């Protein structure tokens, strides 16, 4: 088990718009230790979401290296990347990204379904996670019957389904009112205290202050 969970080396991500090359990440080198809580901050268009997508294996860098838990991921094929993403990474999105046709427990089960966990085991773990985020009374409800805060708590439970190495949160309080945002932020604080490694993109300076380290991006580059 390596102490450095995430290691990025001179990472570049360039998008093509016709004949034009648009750099989204420029020469990004970064290490994140196991158990760290890191905020990624910067103005709109600075590369925050691109960085999160690369960390989450949703996008591939144009050049440079990315090692997750000591494994270089650049050479993995699509199937291997998908397996690693499902096993090692939990996502919490601003827009929740829940399945509208599934109830709370079934939404939490989804990553375990992809991982091939037997139905009784994944149902039992999903029930425990739903209870842990305080939603047992709403367990049979679908997303359309939940508040924004409740949907985000479902998303947090789902992110924990496969006991991931890394939790990635993209503006997790962005669609929530102040009181509900505080509840979600406290849940993330608790996960960090439990030893979880969390990387969170946020525009909220107060939320950034709750983390152990703030990484700032501007025009795709890390700032001192």
ZIWOKA-V196390 format. One record per backbone hydrogen bond with DSSP energy under -1.0 kcal/mol. CO is the residue of the C=O (numbers start at 1). NH is the residue of the N-H. Records with the same first field share a line. If there is no record, write none. Layout:
CO: NH / NH
//
This chain:
3: 34
5: 69
6: 32
7: 67
8: 30
9: 65
11: 28
12: 62 / 63
13: 24 / 25
15: 22
17: 20
20: 17
22: 15
25: 13
28: 11
30: 8
32: 5 / 6
33: 36
36: 198
37: 212 / 213
38: 200
39: 215
40: 202
41: 217
43: 46
46: 220
47: 51
48: 52
49: 53
50: 54
51: 55
52: 56
53: 58 / 59
54: 57
63: 12
65: 9
66: 73
67: 7
68: 71
71: 68
73: 76
77: 81
78: 82
79: 83
80: 84
81: 85
82: 86
83: 87
84: 88
85: 89
88: 166
90: 168
92: 170
93: 96
95: 97
99: 102
103: 107
104: 108
105: 109
109: 113
110: 114
111: 115
112: 117
113: 116
118: 122
119: 123
120: 124
121: 125
122: 126
123: 127
124: 128
125: 129
126: 130
127: 131
128: 132
129: 133
130: 135
131: 134
135: 138
136: 139
138: 141
139: 105
141: 104
142: 145
143: 146
147: 151
148: 152
149: 153
150: 154
151: 155
152: 156
153: 157
154: 158
155: 159
156: 160
158: 161
160: 163
166: 90
167: 199
168: 92
169: 201
171: 174
173: 176
177: 181
178: 182
179: 183
180: 184
181: 185
182: 186
183: 187
184: 188
185: 189
186: 190
187: 191
188: 192
189: 193
190: 194
191: 196
192: 195
197: 167
198: 38
199: 169
200: 40
201: 171
204: 208
205: 209
207: 210
208: 211
213: 39
215: 41
216: 223
218: 221
220: 26
221: 218
//
